[in-house]
Structures are given as C-alpha cells and as structure tokens.
Amino acid sequence: MKIERFEDIEAWQLARELARKVYRLTKKPEFAKDYGLMKRSRQPTVNREP
C-alpha cells in the first residue's frame, strides 16, 4: 500500500478512532459531573475534536 497522505497511515487511522471513542465516552453525563476528569481524559488523544 502506497502512502500518499498521512491519513493513509494505519496508526493515524487507529488513533483517530480512539480519539472519537474517548470523546463519545466523555460526553456522557457521568463525565459531565467531573470536568477535570473529562478534560484529562481528552488531552492525550488529539488537539481537536473528531
């Protein structure tokens, strides 16, 4: 498989999917009660929302 864009890299694709899952989970009401936990959970993923 030829990589022409960074989006073609499998590791990047997996990281994006992980980031999406983290954002989905942290939108749940359980996380809304603890803003600090939500923020810390999102920081290691990516710099912008998926």
N, CA, C and O atoms as a GROMACS GRO file, in nm:
protein
  200
    1MET      N    1   0.083  -0.118   0.000
    1MET     CA    2   0.000   0.000   0.000
    1MET      C    3   0.088   0.125   0.000
    1MET      O    4   0.176   0.140   0.085
    2LYS      N    5   0.064   0.210  -0.093
    2LYS     CA    6   0.142   0.333  -0.104
    2LYS      C    7   0.079   0.440  -0.014
    2LYS      O    8  -0.042   0.460  -0.014
    3ILE      N    9   0.163   0.507   0.060
    3ILE     CA   10   0.116   0.614   0.148
    3ILE      C   11   0.138   0.747   0.078
    3ILE      O   12   0.251   0.789   0.053
    4GLU      N   13   0.028   0.812   0.047
    4GLU     CA   14   0.035   0.941  -0.020
    4GLU      C   15  -0.002   1.056   0.073
    4GLU      O   16   0.039   1.170   0.051
    5ARG      N   17  -0.078   1.025   0.176
    5ARG     CA   18  -0.119   1.126   0.273
    5ARG      C   19  -0.103   1.067   0.412
    5ARG      O   20  -0.102   0.945   0.428
    6PHE      N   21  -0.091   1.153   0.512
    6PHE     CA   22  -0.075   1.099   0.647
    6PHE      C   23  -0.199   1.022   0.690
    6PHE      O   24  -0.191   0.935   0.777
    7GLU      N   25  -0.314   1.054   0.632
    7GLU     CA   26  -0.438   0.982   0.664
    7GLU      C   27  -0.434   0.837   0.618
    7GLU      O   28  -0.514   0.756   0.663
    8ASP      N   29  -0.341   0.803   0.530
    8ASP     CA   30  -0.327   0.666   0.481
    8ASP      C   31  -0.253   0.576   0.580
    8ASP      O   32  -0.256   0.454   0.567
    9ILE      N   33  -0.188   0.634   0.678
    9ILE     CA   34  -0.111   0.556   0.776
    9ILE      C   35  -0.207   0.489   0.873
    9ILE      O   36  -0.290   0.555   0.935
   10GLU      N   37  -0.196   0.359   0.886
   10GLU     CA   38  -0.288   0.283   0.970
   10GLU      C   39  -0.285   0.330   1.116
   10GLU      O   40  -0.389   0.339   1.180
   11ALA      N   41  -0.167   0.360   1.168
   11ALA     CA   42  -0.157   0.407   1.306
   11ALA      C   43  -0.235   0.537   1.326
   11ALA      O   44  -0.298   0.556   1.429
   12TRP      N   45  -0.231   0.625   1.228
   12TRP     CA   46  -0.306   0.751   1.236
   12TRP      C   47  -0.456   0.722   1.238
   12TRP      O   48  -0.530   0.782   1.315
   13GLN      N   49  -0.500   0.630   1.154
   13GLN     CA   50  -0.642   0.594   1.148
   13GLN      C   51  -0.690   0.536   1.280
   13GLN      O   52  -0.798   0.569   1.328
   14LEU      N   53  -0.608   0.449   1.340
   14LEU     CA   54  -0.644   0.390   1.468
   14LEU      C   55  -0.647   0.495   1.579
   14LEU      O   56  -0.735   0.491   1.666
   15ALA      N   57  -0.554   0.587   1.576
   15ALA     CA   58  -0.551   0.694   1.676
   15ALA      C   59  -0.675   0.782   1.664
   15ALA      O   60  -0.731   0.824   1.765
   16ARG      N   61  -0.717   0.811   1.543
   16ARG     CA   62  -0.839   0.892   1.522
   16ARG      C   63  -0.962   0.820   1.576
   16ARG      O   64  -1.048   0.882   1.639
   17GLU      N   65  -0.969   0.690   1.552
   17GLU     CA   66  -1.083   0.613   1.602
   17GLU      C   67  -1.083   0.612   1.755
   17GLU      O   68  -1.188   0.625   1.817
   18LEU      N   69  -0.966   0.596   1.815
   18LEU     CA   70  -0.956   0.601   1.961
   18LEU      C   71  -1.001   0.737   2.013
   18LEU      O   72  -1.074   0.745   2.112
   19ALA      N   73  -0.958   0.843   1.948
   19ALA     CA   74  -0.997   0.978   1.989
   19ALA      C   75  -1.149   0.994   1.981
   19ALA      O   76  -1.210   1.053   2.071
   20ARG      N   77  -1.209   0.943   1.877
   20ARG     CA   78  -1.356   0.951   1.863
   20ARG      C   79  -1.425   0.878   1.978
   20ARG      O   80  -1.524   0.928   2.034
   21LYS      N   81  -1.374   0.761   2.014
   21LYS     CA   82  -1.433   0.685   2.124
   21LYS      C   83  -1.419   0.758   2.256
   21LYS      O   84  -1.512   0.761   2.336
   22VAL      N   85  -1.303   0.818   2.279
   22VAL     CA   86  -1.282   0.893   2.403
   22VAL      C   87  -1.379   1.010   2.411
   22VAL      O   88  -1.440   1.033   2.515
   23TYR      N   89  -1.394   1.084   2.303
   23TYR     CA   90  -1.487   1.197   2.303
   23TYR      C   91  -1.630   1.151   2.323
   23TYR      O   92  -1.707   1.216   2.395
   24ARG      N   93  -1.669   1.040   2.260
   24ARG     CA   94  -1.805   0.987   2.280
   24ARG      C   95  -1.828   0.951   2.426
   24ARG      O   96  -1.932   0.984   2.483
   25LEU      N   97  -1.732   0.883   2.486
   25LEU     CA   98  -1.745   0.842   2.626
   25LEU      C   99  -1.749   0.962   2.720
   25LEU      O  100  -1.826   0.964   2.816
   26THR      N  101  -1.666   1.062   2.693
   26THR     CA  102  -1.659   1.176   2.784
   26THR      C  103  -1.776   1.273   2.766
   26THR      O  104  -1.788   1.369   2.843
   27LYS      N  105  -1.861   1.251   2.668
   27LYS     CA  106  -1.982   1.332   2.654
   27LYS      C  107  -2.096   1.279   2.740
   27LYS      O  108  -2.199   1.344   2.754
   28LYS      N  109  -2.077   1.161   2.798
   28LYS     CA  110  -2.182   1.101   2.881
   28LYS      C  111  -2.197   1.180   3.011
   28LYS      O  112  -2.102   1.244   3.056
   29PRO      N  113  -2.316   1.175   3.070
   29PRO     CA  114  -2.343   1.252   3.192
   29PRO      C  115  -2.247   1.223   3.307
   29PRO      O  116  -2.219   1.312   3.388
   30GLU      N  117  -2.196   1.101   3.316
   30GLU     CA  118  -2.104   1.067   3.424
   30GLU      C  119  -1.979   1.156   3.421
   30GLU      O  120  -1.926   1.192   3.526
   31PHE      N  121  -1.934   1.190   3.303
   31PHE     CA  122  -1.817   1.275   3.290
   31PHE      C  123  -1.852   1.422   3.306
   31PHE      O  124  -1.767   1.502   3.347
   32ALA      N  125  -1.975   1.459   3.275
   32ALA     CA  126  -2.016   1.598   3.287
   32ALA      C  127  -2.007   1.645   3.432
   32ALA      O  128  -1.988   1.764   3.458
   33LYS      N  129  -2.021   1.554   3.526
   33LYS     CA  130  -2.014   1.588   3.668
   33LYS      C  131  -1.872   1.625   3.711
   33LYS      O  132  -1.854   1.699   3.807
   34ASP      N  133  -1.774   1.575   3.640
   34ASP     CA  134  -1.634   1.598   3.677
   34ASP      C  135  -1.558   1.653   3.557
   34ASP      O  136  -1.499   1.578   3.479
   35TYR      N  137  -1.561   1.785   3.542
   35TYR     CA  138  -1.498   1.849   3.427
   35TYR      C  139  -1.349   1.818   3.420
   35TYR      O  140  -1.295   1.796   3.311
   36GLY      N  141  -1.283   1.817   3.533
   36GLY     CA  142  -1.139   1.789   3.535
   36GLY      C  143  -1.105   1.652   3.480
   36GLY      O  144  -1.010   1.637   3.403
   37LEU      N  145  -1.183   1.552   3.519
   37LEU     CA  146  -1.161   1.416   3.468
   37LEU      C  147  -1.187   1.412   3.318
   37LEU      O  148  -1.111   1.349   3.244
   38MET      N  149  -1.292   1.478   3.274
   38MET     CA  150  -1.323   1.480   3.131
   38MET      C  151  -1.208   1.545   3.053
   38MET      O  152  -1.164   1.493   2.951
   39LYS      N  153  -1.161   1.656   3.104
   39LYS     CA  154  -1.053   1.728   3.035
   39LYS      C  155  -0.926   1.643   3.030
   39LYS      O  156  -0.861   1.634   2.926
   40ARG      N  157  -0.891   1.581   3.142
   40ARG     CA  158  -0.770   1.497   3.146
   40ARG      C  159  -0.784   1.376   3.054
   40ARG      O  160  -0.685   1.331   2.997
   41SER      N  161  -0.904   1.324   3.040
   41SER     CA  162  -0.926   1.208   2.954
   41SER      C  163  -0.909   1.243   2.808
   41SER      O  164  -0.864   1.161   2.728
   42ARG      N  165  -0.945   1.365   2.774
   42ARG     CA  166  -0.937   1.407   2.634
   42ARG      C  167  -0.798   1.455   2.593
   42ARG      O  168  -0.761   1.441   2.476
   43GLN      N  169  -0.721   1.509   2.682
   43GLN     CA  170  -0.592   1.568   2.647
   43GLN      C  171  -0.497   1.473   2.574
   43GLN      O  172  -0.435   1.514   2.476
   44PRO      N  173  -0.484   1.348   2.616
   44PRO     CA  174  -0.387   1.261   2.547
   44PRO      C  175  -0.429   1.218   2.407
   44PRO      O  176  -0.348   1.159   2.336
   45THR      N  177  -0.552   1.246   2.366
   45THR     CA  178  -0.596   1.198   2.236
   45THR      C  179  -0.543   1.286   2.124
   45THR      O  180  -0.433   1.263   2.074
   46VAL      N  181  -0.619   1.385   2.085
   46VAL     CA  182  -0.577   1.477   1.979
   46VAL      C  183  -0.612   1.618   2.020
   46VAL      O  184  -0.683   1.638   2.119
   47ASN      N  185  -0.562   1.715   1.947
   47ASN     CA  186  -0.583   1.854   1.983
   47ASN      C  187  -0.718   1.910   1.940
   47ASN      O  188  -0.757   2.017   1.986
   48ARG      N  189  -0.788   1.840   1.854
   48ARG     CA  190  -0.918   1.890   1.813
   48ARG      C  191  -1.018   1.775   1.812
   48ARG      O  192  -0.980   1.659   1.802
   49GLU      N  193  -1.144   1.810   1.822
   49GLU     CA  194  -1.248   1.708   1.824
   49GLU      C  195  -1.259   1.640   1.689
   49GLU      O  196  -1.243   1.703   1.584
   50PRO      N  197  -1.288   1.509   1.692
   50PRO     CA  198  -1.306   1.435   1.567
   50PRO      C  199  -1.436   1.471   1.498
   50PRO      O  200  -1.466   1.417   1.391
   0.00000   0.00000   0.00000
